[in-house]
Amino acid sequence: MKAKLLEAREIAPSVRHFVFEAPEDFGYVPGQFVSCTADIEGSPITRAYSMASPPSGRCFDLCLNLVVEGHLSPYLFDLEPGDELQMSGPYGAFIFRQPVEDSVLVASGTGVAPFRAMLHDRLSGDDIHQFTLIHGVRYERGLLYRDEFEELARDHPNFRYWPTLSRPGAAWQGRTGHVQAHLDEALGGRRDINVFICGLKAMVDDVRSILKAEGFDRKRVTYEKYD
């Protein structure tokens, strides 16, 4: 399909939130992704991006960071409202398992995008299961969708939002270090809980190693990673 760009805005340094419109109603499961393709210097370049919003008719959101030396992201950052982009999908199984159980969601950087879609969708009708989001970035200005997650935490007692900074400023009073340091607290000694991990390869691999060393059932661990 060709999706039309409706809006693009910067939400952190070198990170943009995009709103696209599909030619018809676009159904997907929160957590899935689309493949975007563009002709770059005579060659088709394809990259995968998770939907950052739950299904809502024809419109859907993407969130991505600018990779200056990358092939596709500079092209996407140059798009103007009204421009069209070739996409295919939805794809992927990075979704809440059925039946849904208490879950810990671990993200770094733009890896929080699919969790935005999953949480907005799930929390709108689920006040039974417990969800914890640990989102790690370097600096406070990199906390994507912070206001939204804080509002969700206020409105839904079954949701905990734990923003974590590896390079905090002097005024920061929240969690520090890497997301791995807060994993055990989030799990609370439980093993009957699902863990979803999304972000840079090094973080994802490290969290998986920690869970494995603690005897966590690998069937309860779902992950997506990127370089």
C-alpha positions in Angstrom: 0.0 0.0 0.0 1.0 3.6 -0.3 0.5 5.5 2.9 0.2 9.3 3.0 2.1 11.3 5.6 -0.3 13.5 7.6 2.1 14.9 10.3 5.6 14.7 11.5 6.9 16.3 14.7 10.1 16.1 16.7 9.6 14.5 20.1 13.2 14.3 21.2 16.6 15.2 19.6 16.7 13.4 16.2 13.5 11.5 17.0 10.3 12.0 15.2 6.7 10.9 15.6 5.0 10.3 12.2 1.3 10.0 11.5 0.4 8.1 8.3 -2.9 7.5 6.6 -3.6 4.2 4.8 -5.8 4.1 1.7 -8.3 2.0 3.6 -8.9 0.8 7.2 -5.6 -0.6 8.4 -6.1 -3.5 10.9 -3.2 -4.9 12.9 -2.4 -6.2 16.4 -0.7 -3.7 18.7 3.0 -4.5 18.7 3.2 -5.4 15.0 5.3 -3.5 12.4 5.2 -2.4 8.8 8.0 -2.6 6.2 8.7 0.8 4.5 10.4 0.9 1.1 11.9 3.8 -0.8 14.1 4.1 -3.9 17.5 5.5 -2.6 20.1 6.3 -5.2 18.5 3.8 -7.6 18.1 0.9 -5.2 15.1 -0.1 -3.1 15.8 0.2 0.6 13.4 -1.5 3.1 13.3 -1.1 6.8 10.8 -2.3 9.5 9.1 0.1 12.0 6.7 -0.8 14.7 3.3 0.9 14.9 3.4 3.3 17.8 -0.4 3.5 18.1 -3.3 1.1 18.5 -5.5 0.5 15.4 -7.7 3.4 14.6 -9.3 3.2 11.2 -6.9 4.4 8.5 -4.4 6.3 10.6 -1.4 4.9 12.4 1.8 6.3 14.0 5.5 5.4 13.6 8.4 6.6 15.7 12.0 6.5 14.6 15.3 8.1 15.1 17.5 9.8 12.5 20.5 7.7 11.6 22.7 10.3 9.7 24.7 7.6 7.9 21.6 5.4 7.4 19.9 4.7 4.1 16.3 5.2 4.8 15.8 7.4 7.9 17.2 10.5 6.3 14.8 10.1 3.4 11.9 9.7 5.9 12.9 12.8 7.8 12.8 14.8 4.6 9.1 13.8 3.9 6.5 16.5 3.9 2.8 16.2 4.8 1.0 14.8 1.7 4.0 12.7 0.5 3.4 9.0 0.1 5.5 6.1 1.2 5.3 2.5 0.0 4.6 0.1 2.9 3.7 -3.5 3.4 2.3 -5.4 6.4 1.4 -5.7 9.1 3.9 -8.3 10.3 5.3 -9.7 13.5 4.4 -11.6 16.6 5.7 -9.1 19.2 2.2 -8.9 20.8 0.5 -9.7 24.1 0.0 -13.4 24.3 -3.4 -14.8 24.8 -4.6 -15.2 27.4 -2.9 -12.0 28.6 -1.0 -12.2 31.9 0.9 -9.8 34.1 3.8 -8.4 32.1 7.0 -6.5 32.4 7.9 -4.4 29.3 11.6 -3.4 28.9 12.6 -0.9 26.3 15.5 1.3 25.3 15.2 4.4 23.1 12.7 4.1 20.3 12.1 0.5 21.3 9.3 1.9 23.4 7.2 2.5 20.2 5.4 -0.9 20.1 4.8 -0.6 23.9 3.0 2.7 23.4 0.5 0.9 21.0 0.2 -2.2 23.2 -0.4 -0.2 26.5 -2.9 2.3 25.1 -4.9 -0.6 23.6 -4.7 -2.9 26.6 -5.2 -0.5 29.5 -8.3 0.9 27.9 -10.2 -2.2 29.0 -8.0 -4.2 31.4 -7.8 -3.3 35.1 -6.9 -6.8 36.3 -3.5 -7.5 34.9 -0.4 -5.7 36.1 2.0 -4.1 33.6 5.3 -2.4 34.3 7.2 -0.4 31.6 10.9 0.1 32.2 12.2 2.6 29.6 15.9 3.4 29.5 17.5 6.3 27.7 20.6 8.4 28.2 19.2 11.8 29.0 15.9 13.1 30.3 15.0 14.8 27.0 15.1 11.3 25.4 12.1 10.0 27.3 9.7 9.5 24.5 6.0 9.8 25.2 6.8 10.5 28.9 3.7 12.6 29.5 1.4 9.9 28.0 2.9 7.2 30.1 2.8 9.3 33.3 -0.9 9.9 32.6 -1.6 6.2 32.0 0.1 5.4 35.3 -2.1 8.0 37.1 -5.3 6.7 35.5 -4.5 3.0 35.8 -3.3 1.6 39.2 -2.3 -1.6 37.4 0.3 0.2 35.3 3.8 1.2 36.6 6.0 3.5 34.5 9.7 3.5 35.4 11.7 5.9 33.2 15.5 5.3 33.7 18.4 7.5 32.8 22.0 6.3 32.3 23.3 9.8 32.2 21.0 11.8 34.6 21.2 15.5 35.2 21.7 16.9 38.7 18.0 17.6 39.1 16.9 14.0 38.1 15.3 12.2 41.1 14.1 9.1 39.3 15.7 5.8 38.4 19.3 5.7 37.1 21.6 3.3 35.4 20.5 0.8 32.8 17.2 -1.0 32.6 18.8 -4.3 33.6 19.4 -2.9 37.1 15.7 -2.6 37.7 14.6 -5.9 36.2 14.5 -7.9 39.4 12.5 -5.3 41.3 9.9 -5.3 38.4 9.6 -9.0 38.5 9.3 -9.1 42.3 10.6 -12.6 42.5 7.8 -13.9 40.3 8.3 -16.4 37.5 4.6 -16.5 36.4 4.9 -13.3 34.4 5.6 -12.5 30.8 8.6 -10.3 29.7 8.7 -8.3 26.5 12.0 -6.7 25.5 12.5 -4.2 22.6 15.5 -2.1 21.8 19.2 -2.2 20.9 20.7 -5.6 20.5 23.2 -5.3 23.4 20.4 -4.5 25.9 18.0 -7.2 24.6 20.7 -9.9 24.7 21.8 -8.8 28.2 18.2 -8.9 29.6 17.7 -12.3 28.1 20.9 -13.6 29.6 19.9 -12.3 33.1 16.5 -14.0 32.8 18.1 -17.2 31.6 20.6 -17.2 34.5 17.7 -16.8 36.9 15.9 -19.8 35.5 13.2 -17.8 33.8 11.1 -19.9 31.3 12.2 -18.7 27.9 8.6 -19.3 26.6 7.6 -16.3 28.7 10.2 -14.0 27.0 9.3 -12.2 23.7 11.8 -9.8 22.2 12.7 -7.6 19.2 16.1 -6.1 18.7 17.9 -3.8 16.3 21.4 -2.4 15.8 
